[in-house]
Amino acid sequence: MQSTSIQVKDLTKSRKKPTTIKGVNFTVEQGTNGALPSSNGTGKTTIVKLLKRRFSRKGGTLWQAEH
């Protein structure tokens, strides 16, 4: 059984209206790879910066295992 490495629930971030990220949910299990496939301008870089704690989130839960 693998354990969770990253878990995101209802992630929300807004810099301007409309909201940049709204209600994002995903889990990445330890030992696996994750991907964020999407069109340009949909918030992929913002999600990564939130994971790196370079931005503060407006709402939701972000959990990362310490390795």
N, CA, C and O atoms as a printed pandas DataFrame, in Angstrom:
     atom_number atom_name residue_name chain_id  residue_number  x_coord  y_coord  z_coord
0              1         N          MET        A               1    0.841   -1.179    0.000
1              2        CA          MET        A               1    0.000    0.000    0.000
2              3         C          MET        A               1    0.890    1.247    0.000
3              4         O          MET        A               1    1.809    1.366    0.810
4              5         N          GLN        A               2    0.603    2.169   -0.917
5              6        CA          GLN        A               2    1.369    3.400   -0.991
6              7         C          GLN        A               2    0.714    4.472   -0.135
7              8         O          GLN        A               2   -0.501    4.482    0.061
8              9         N          SER        A               3    1.538    5.365    0.363
9             10        CA          SER        A               3    0.995    6.462    1.154
10            11         C          SER        A               3    0.930    7.726    0.306
11            12         O          SER        A               3    1.610    7.842   -0.714
12            13         N          THR        A               4    0.115    8.654    0.735
13            14        CA          THR        A               4   -0.077    9.902    0.014
14            15         C          THR        A               4    1.128   10.814    0.211
15            16         O          THR        A               4    1.613   10.990    1.328
16            17         N          SER        A               5    1.604   11.393   -0.891
17            18        CA          SER        A               5    2.706   12.325   -0.844
18            19         C          SER        A               5    2.213   13.770   -0.937
19            20         O          SER        A               5    2.726   14.656   -0.253
20            21         N          ILE        A               6    1.216   13.996   -1.787
21            22        CA          ILE        A               6    0.610   15.322   -1.938
22            23         C          ILE        A               6   -0.899   15.151   -2.013
23            24         O          ILE        A               6   -1.397   14.292   -2.740
24            25         N          GLN        A               7   -1.620   15.966   -1.264
25            26        CA          GLN        A               7   -3.081   15.947   -1.326
26            27         C          GLN        A               7   -3.585   17.386   -1.354
27            28         O          GLN        A               7   -3.220   18.199   -0.506
28            29         N          VAL        A               8   -4.419   17.685   -2.332
29            30        CA          VAL        A               8   -4.989   19.017   -2.500
30            31         C          VAL        A               8   -6.508   18.876   -2.516
31            32         O          VAL        A               8   -7.050   18.074   -3.276
32            33         N          LYS        A               9   -7.195   19.652   -1.680
33            34        CA          LYS        A               9   -8.663   19.610   -1.616
34            35         C          LYS        A               9   -9.223   21.018   -1.691
35            36         O          LYS        A               9   -8.871   21.879   -0.885
36            37         N          ASP        A              10  -10.092   21.249   -2.659
37            38        CA          ASP        A              10  -10.810   22.521   -2.816
38            39         C          ASP        A              10   -9.882   23.734   -2.820
39            40         O          ASP        A              10  -10.206   24.766   -2.233
40            41         N          LEU        A              11   -8.737   23.614   -3.476
41            42        CA          LEU        A              11   -7.757   24.692   -3.528
42            43         C          LEU        A              11   -8.324   25.892   -4.280
43            44         O          LEU        A              11   -8.865   25.745   -5.375
44            45         N          THR        A              12   -8.200   27.067   -3.695
45            46        CA          THR        A              12   -8.684   28.305   -4.287
46            47         C          THR        A              12   -7.614   29.376   -4.160
47            48         O          THR        A              12   -6.999   29.532   -3.104
48            49         N          LYS        A              13   -7.397   30.108   -5.237
49            50        CA          LYS        A              13   -6.445   31.214   -5.250
50            51         C          LYS        A              13   -6.997   32.282   -6.184
51            52         O          LYS        A              13   -7.421   31.978   -7.299
52            53         N          SER        A              14   -6.992   33.514   -5.737
53            54        CA          SER        A              14   -7.406   34.589   -6.632
54            55         C          SER        A              14   -6.445   35.751   -6.491
55            56         O          SER        A              14   -6.080   36.153   -5.386
56            57         N          ARG        A              15   -6.048   36.275   -7.622
57            58        CA          ARG        A              15   -5.209   37.474   -7.643
58            59         C          ARG        A              15   -6.023   38.631   -8.204
59            60         O          ARG        A              15   -5.896   39.773   -7.762
60            61         N          LYS        A              16   -6.835   38.323   -9.155
61            62        CA          LYS        A              16   -7.747   39.289   -9.769
62            63         C          LYS        A              16   -9.041   38.544  -10.045
63            64         O          LYS        A              16   -9.078   37.314   -9.994
64            65         N          LYS        A              17  -10.094   39.278  -10.333
65            66        CA          LYS        A              17  -11.330   38.608  -10.731
66            67         C          LYS        A              17  -11.226   38.288  -12.204
67            68         O          LYS        A              17  -10.710   39.128  -12.942
68            69         N          PRO        A              18  -11.668   37.153  -12.694
69            70        CA          PRO        A              18  -12.265   36.050  -11.943
70            71         C          PRO        A              18  -11.210   35.269  -11.149
71            72         O          PRO        A              18  -10.009   35.470  -11.336
72            73         N          THR        A              19  -11.662   34.391  -10.277
73            74        CA          THR        A              19  -10.769   33.588   -9.449
74            75         C          THR        A              19   -9.818   32.789  -10.335
75            76         O          THR        A              19  -10.245   32.164  -11.306
76            77         N          THR        A              20   -8.527   32.810   -9.998
77            78        CA          THR        A              20   -7.502   32.128  -10.783
78            79         C          THR        A              20   -7.650   30.616  -10.690
79            80         O          THR        A              20   -7.656   29.927  -11.710
80            81         N          ILE        A              21   -7.768   30.099   -9.477
81            82        CA          ILE        A              21   -7.906   28.662   -9.209
82            83         C          ILE        A              21   -9.132   28.501   -8.317
83            84         O          ILE        A              21   -9.276   29.218   -7.326
84            85         N          LYS        A              22  -10.005   27.579   -8.656
85            86        CA          LYS        A              22  -11.211   27.391   -7.842
86            87         C          LYS        A              22  -11.566   25.909   -7.753
87            88         O          LYS        A              22  -11.839   25.262   -8.764
88            89         N          GLY        A              23  -11.558   25.386   -6.539
89            90        CA          GLY        A              23  -12.022   24.022   -6.289
90            91         C          GLY        A              23  -11.169   22.921   -6.891
91            92         O          GLY        A              23  -11.708   21.913   -7.349
92            93         N          VAL        A              24   -9.852   23.082   -6.903
93            94        CA          VAL        A              24   -8.951   22.071   -7.463
94            95         C          VAL        A              24   -8.739   20.966   -6.440
95            96         O          VAL        A              24   -8.487   21.235   -5.265
96            97         N          ASN        A              25   -8.843   19.709   -6.897
97            98        CA          ASN        A              25   -8.660   18.533   -6.045
98            99         C          ASN        A              25   -7.778   17.522   -6.761
99           100         O          ASN        A              25   -8.027   17.195   -7.921
100          101         N          PHE        A              26   -6.748   17.023   -6.080
101          102        CA          PHE        A              26   -5.978   15.903   -6.616
102          103         C          PHE        A              26   -5.114   15.302   -5.524
103          104         O          PHE        A              26   -4.852   15.935   -4.501
104          105         N          THR        A              27   -4.674   14.069   -5.754
105          106        CA          THR        A              27   -3.793   13.351   -4.841
106          107         C          THR        A              27   -2.682   12.716   -5.659
107          108         O          THR        A              27   -2.934   12.164   -6.730
108          109         N          VAL        A              28   -1.458   12.790   -5.162
109          110        CA          VAL        A              28   -0.323   12.105   -5.777
110          111         C          VAL        A              28    0.215   11.139   -4.734
111          112         O          VAL        A              28    0.610   11.540   -3.640
112          113         N          GLU        A              29    0.224    9.871   -5.088
113          114        CA          GLU        A              29    0.709    8.843   -4.164
114          115         C          GLU        A              29    2.231    8.799   -4.179
115          116         O          GLU        A              29    2.856    9.036   -5.212
116          117         N          GLN        A              30    2.818    8.498   -3.034
117          118        CA          GLN        A              30    4.267    8.398   -2.916
118          119         C          GLN        A              30    4.800    7.377   -3.909
119          120         O          GLN        A              30    4.229    6.296   -4.056
120          121         N          GLY        A              31    5.888    7.712   -4.589
121          122        CA          GLY        A              31    6.503    6.796   -5.546
122          123         C          GLY        A              31    5.899    6.862   -6.932
123          124         O          GLY        A              31    6.293    6.092   -7.808
124          125         N          THR        A              32    4.950    7.765   -7.155
125          126        CA          THR        A              32    4.353    7.917   -8.483
126          127         C          THR        A              32    4.640    9.314   -9.016
127          128         O          THR        A              32    5.108   10.186   -8.283
128          129         N          ASN        A              33    4.359    9.515  -10.287
129          130        CA          ASN        A              33    4.510   10.817  -10.921
130          131         C          ASN        A              33    3.141   11.436  -11.120
131          132         O          ASN        A              33    2.156   10.727  -11.326
132          133         N          GLY        A              34    3.079   12.748  -11.060
133          134        CA          GLY        A              34    1.833   13.457  -11.316
134          135         C          GLY        A              34    2.006   14.377  -12.507
135          136         O          GLY        A              34    3.129   14.748  -12.847
136          137         N          ALA        A              35    0.914   14.748  -13.142
137          138        CA          ALA        A              35    0.941   15.674  -14.275
138          139         C          ALA        A              35   -0.256   16.606  -14.182
139          140         O          ALA        A              35   -1.298   16.249  -13.631
140          141         N          LEU        A              36   -0.094   17.803  -14.726
141          142        CA          LEU        A              36   -1.177   18.783  -14.781
142          143         C          LEU        A              36   -1.402   19.159  -16.247
143          144         O          LEU        A              36   -1.049   20.265  -16.658
144          145         N          PRO        A              37   -1.979   18.260  -17.037
145          146        CA          PRO        A              37   -2.197   18.579  -18.454
146          147         C          PRO        A              37   -3.386   19.526  -18.617
147          148         O          PRO        A              37   -4.476   19.259  -18.112
148          149         N          SER        A              38   -3.165   20.631  -19.324
149          150        CA          SER        A              38   -4.233   21.594  -19.541
150          151         C          SER        A              38   -3.756   22.646  -20.533
151          152         O          SER        A              38   -2.577   22.692  -20.882
152          153         N          SER        A              39   -4.660   23.473  -20.977
153          154        CA          SER        A              39   -4.350   24.542  -21.924
154          155         C          SER        A              39   -3.544   25.646  -21.257
155          156         O          SER        A              39   -3.449   25.706  -20.031
156          157         N          ASN        A              40   -2.965   26.517  -22.076
157          158        CA          ASN        A              40   -2.242   27.691  -21.565
158          159         C          ASN        A              40   -3.187   28.577  -20.770
159          160         O          ASN        A              40   -4.359   28.729  -21.114
160          161         N          GLY        A              41   -2.654   29.162  -19.696
161          162        CA          GLY        A              41   -3.413   30.131  -18.923
162          163         C          GLY        A              41   -4.475   29.561  -18.005
163          164         O          GLY        A              41   -5.398   30.274  -17.611
164          165         N          THR        A              42   -4.361   28.283  -17.657
165          166        CA          THR        A              42   -5.384   27.657  -16.825
166          167         C          THR        A              42   -4.967   27.493  -15.360
167          168         O          THR        A              42   -5.735   26.959  -14.559
168          169         N          GLY        A              43   -3.747   27.951  -14.995
169          170        CA          GLY        A              43   -3.346   27.935  -13.594
170          171         C          GLY        A              43   -2.360   26.865  -13.184
171          172         O          GLY        A              43   -2.123   26.680  -11.990
172          173         N          LYS        A              44   -1.775   26.151  -14.138
173          174        CA          LYS        A              44   -0.819   25.092  -13.782
174          175         C          LYS        A              44    0.374   25.650  -13.002
175          176         O          LYS        A              44    0.748   25.093  -11.970
176          177         N          THR        A              45    0.965   26.725  -13.476
177          178        CA          THR        A              45    2.111   27.322  -12.795
178          179         C          THR        A              45    1.711   27.845  -11.422
179          180         O          THR        A              45    2.479   27.730  -10.467
180          181         N          THR        A              46    0.535   28.411  -11.318
181          182        CA          THR        A              46    0.050   28.903  -10.024
182          183         C          THR        A              46   -0.072   27.750   -9.032
183          184         O          THR        A              46    0.291   27.906   -7.866
184          185         N          ILE        A              47   -0.572   26.604   -9.466
185          186        CA          ILE        A              47   -0.688   25.436   -8.586
186          187         C          ILE        A              47    0.688   25.000   -8.098
187          188         O          ILE        A              47    0.864   24.711   -6.915
188          189         N          VAL        A              48    1.660   24.952   -8.997
189          190        CA          VAL        A              48    3.017   24.559   -8.598
190          191         C          VAL        A              48    3.592   25.566   -7.603
191          192         O          VAL        A              48    4.232   25.168   -6.629
192          193         N          LYS        A              49    3.377   26.851   -7.830
193          194        CA          LYS        A              49    3.870   27.869   -6.893
194          195         C          LYS        A              49    3.176   27.769   -5.538
195          196         O          LYS        A              49    3.791   28.037   -4.505
196          197         N          LEU        A              50    1.907   27.389   -5.534
197          198        CA          LEU        A              50    1.210   27.154   -4.267
198          199         C          LEU        A              50    1.825   25.961   -3.540
199          200         O          LEU        A              50    1.996   26.001   -2.322
200          201         N          LEU        A              51    2.158   24.899   -4.279
201          202        CA          LEU        A              51    2.794   23.732   -3.668
202          203         C          LEU        A              51    4.161   24.089   -3.089
203          204         O          LEU        A              51    4.561   23.548   -2.059
204          205         N          LYS        A              52    4.873   24.994   -3.748
205          206        CA          LYS        A              52    6.187   25.423   -3.263
206          207         C          LYS        A              52    6.083   26.516   -2.213
207          208         O          LYS        A              52    7.098   26.998   -1.709
208          209         N          ARG        A              53    4.846   26.914   -1.879
209          210        CA          ARG        A              53    4.564   27.944   -0.880
210          211         C          ARG        A              53    5.070   29.332   -1.296
211          212         O          ARG        A              53    5.372   30.166   -0.443
212          213         N          ARG        A              54    5.161   29.572   -2.597
213          214        CA          ARG        A              54    5.552   30.894   -3.085
214          215         C          ARG        A              54    4.357   31.835   -3.118
215          216         O          ARG        A              54    4.521   33.054   -3.078
216          217         N          PHE        A              55    3.159   31.274   -3.190
217          218        CA          PHE        A              55    1.913   32.037   -3.107
218          219         C          PHE        A              55    1.146   31.532   -1.909
219          220         O          PHE        A              55    1.328   30.388   -1.493
220          221         N          SER        A              56    0.290   32.366   -1.349
221          222        CA          SER        A              56   -0.609   31.899   -0.290
222          223         C          SER        A              56   -1.970   31.619   -0.925
223          224         O          SER        A              56   -2.403   32.330   -1.831
224          225         N          ARG        A              57   -2.625   30.588   -0.442
225          226        CA          ARG        A              57   -3.919   30.210   -0.998
226          227         C          ARG        A              57   -5.031   30.983   -0.306
227          228         O          ARG        A              57   -4.891   31.420    0.836
228          229         N          LYS        A              58   -6.126   31.141   -1.016
229          230        CA          LYS        A              58   -7.290   31.806   -0.444
230          231         C          LYS        A              58   -8.142   30.821    0.344
231          232         O          LYS        A              58   -8.774   31.190    1.334
232          233         N          GLY        A              59   -8.158   29.573   -0.097
233          234        CA          GLY        A              59   -8.962   28.571    0.583
234          235         C          GLY        A              59   -8.542   27.168    0.194
235          236         O          GLY        A              59   -7.753   26.975   -0.731
236          237         N          GLY        A              60   -9.067   26.209    0.897
237          238        CA          GLY        A              60   -8.778   24.811    0.613
238          239         C          GLY        A              60   -7.676   24.270    1.494
239          240         O          GLY        A              60   -7.143   24.968    2.357
240          241         N          THR        A              61   -7.345   23.006    1.260
241          242        CA          THR        A              61   -6.339   22.292    2.038
242          243         C          THR        A              61   -5.239   21.811    1.125
243          244         O          THR        A              61   -5.509   21.257    0.059
244          245         N          LEU        A              62   -4.007   22.016    1.530
245          246        CA          LEU        A              62   -2.843   21.549    0.779
246          247         C          LEU        A              62   -1.958   20.818    1.765
247          248         O          LEU        A              62   -1.507   21.402    2.751
248          249         N          TRP        A              63   -1.707   19.541    1.507
249          250        CA          TRP        A              63   -0.906   18.719    2.407
250          251         C          TRP        A              63    0.219   18.063    1.626
251          252         O          TRP        A              63   -0.012   17.492    0.560
252          253         N          GLN        A              64    1.435   18.142    2.152
253          254        CA          GLN        A              64    2.588   17.494    1.546
254          255         C          GLN        A              64    3.322   16.707    2.622
255          256         O          GLN        A              64    3.561   17.206    3.722
256          257         N          ALA        A              65    3.680   15.458    2.287
257          258        CA          ALA        A              65    4.468   14.649    3.214
258          259         C          ALA        A              65    5.876   15.202    3.263
259          260         O          ALA        A              65    6.394   15.674    2.251
260          261         N          GLU        A              66    6.492   15.150    4.412
261          262        CA          GLU        A              66    7.875   15.570    4.546
262          263         C          GLU        A              66    8.770   14.367    4.286
263          264         O          GLU        A              66    8.636   13.322    4.923
264          265         N          HIS        A              67    9.679   14.535    3.343
265          266        CA          HIS        A              67   10.590   13.421    2.985
266          267         C          HIS        A              67   11.987   13.750    3.425
267          268         O          HIS        A              67   12.902   12.952    3.222
